Amino acid sequence: MSLAQGRQILAIPGPSVMPDRVLNAMHRAAPNIYAGALVDMMPGLRADLQAVARTAQNVAIYIANGHGAWEAANVNMFRRGDKALSLVTGRFGEGWAQQARDLGVEVEMIDFGRSAPVDANRVEAALRADTQGRIRTVLLTHVDTASSVLNDVAAVRAALDAVGHPALLAVDCIASMGCDRFEFDAWGVDVAVSASQKGLMVPPGLGFVWVSDRALELCRESDLRTPYWDWTVRARATEFWMNFGGTAPTHHLYGLREALTMIVHEEGLEHVWARHDTLARAVWAAFEAWGDGASNIALNIADPAARARAVTGARIAAPDATRLRQWCETEAGVTLGIGLGMAPPDDPRWHGYLRVGHMGHVNAHMVLGTLAVMEAGLQALGIAHGSGGVAAAARVVAGG
């Protein structure tokens, strides 16, 4: 007998659960895009986007998903014949690098595998080897959604500074923005990209590119940009029409305004980060308990310091990860994330990996409920596991 009736829980790493307040803010008639409330709210909205990324510098808004934000960054950063150094810790690091390659950029890739973060010493060595200064940009994924690796952005900046290399530092924050601590200005980031559908709690459709003053100046001669993706006007928009390259994404903006009010002005970004940290540690505690004495269950990232606070990847011996995902969705109304990018779908190992999303509009009962359903599924399917996963998670929540 299925118990999946009632409100479904989407525990995938994006699109994330959207607050009712955000959806209600979007549920309105089409507005005037030439004057009035929508136009008047844009300066404050841009300021709050700067606050979320911890920068006093520039931000450009695009009608796009995360891949669109990648392209916006790539075509503005690079010139034909330029070289990028791509630091890969999962499928999405590969994807950003491949897009640059498809645009004609030469890409040198350092692959750190799927279960470990970037090693800054190897980055520094690669930069020192670039004696002619051909590397234009270092591409880094803050959190790779597929592997759930969290990379140390400040350490990569330190490697650049140690060498005295002039390359830009560009960071993919699509999975991390509003979930894991990110400090654009303090960490010396030049370009950051993100999108609306994860930690920012808005439906897919908005892409964001934060740009340092240095990057704006250095990239004036970039010859890959096309009129729509050009960040020159968008990044320093002073009039409403300058923001969007055409008609504004009106209802997404209303949703974003509500989401940023919740993040920046009500909960506060520091508390948002602390909440995500506690809930992530609760998920880790559950998996560690389930894996105690059961070699078939393990977190993908061994070092807690290298684990994302937005999503957790875990290995459950194939085909049991897929069996558990299917049981949770059909029998209990909880949808978990597939093992994206860890193996091809036709490879049996694909069925040995799953992801739990805990990003954005999540709280204790949502995470504990998800873990309780997973524990019930482990029992129902006869998958070997250690005891006390939910109790371990509850202790983390109780301790804050």
Secondary structure, DSSP 8 states (H G I E B T S, - for coil): -----SS-EEESSSS----HHHHHHH-S----SSSSHHHHHHHHHHHHHHHHHT-SSEEEEEES-HHHHHHHHHHHH--TT-EEEEEESSHHHHHHHHHHHHTT-EEEEEE--SSS---HHHHHHHHHH-TT--EEEEEEESEETTTTEE--HHHHHHHHHHHT---EEEEE-TTTTTTS---TTTTT-SEEEEETTSTT-S-S-EEEEEE-HHHHHHGGG-SS--TTT-HHHHTT--SGGGGTSSS--HHHHHHHHHHHIIIIIII-HHHHHHHHHHHHHHHHHHHHHHHTT-TTEEES---GGGB-SSEEEEEETTTHHHHHHHHHHHHHSEEEB--TTTS-TTSGGGGGEEEEE--SS--HHHHHHHHHHHHHHHHHTT----S-HHHHHHHHHHH-
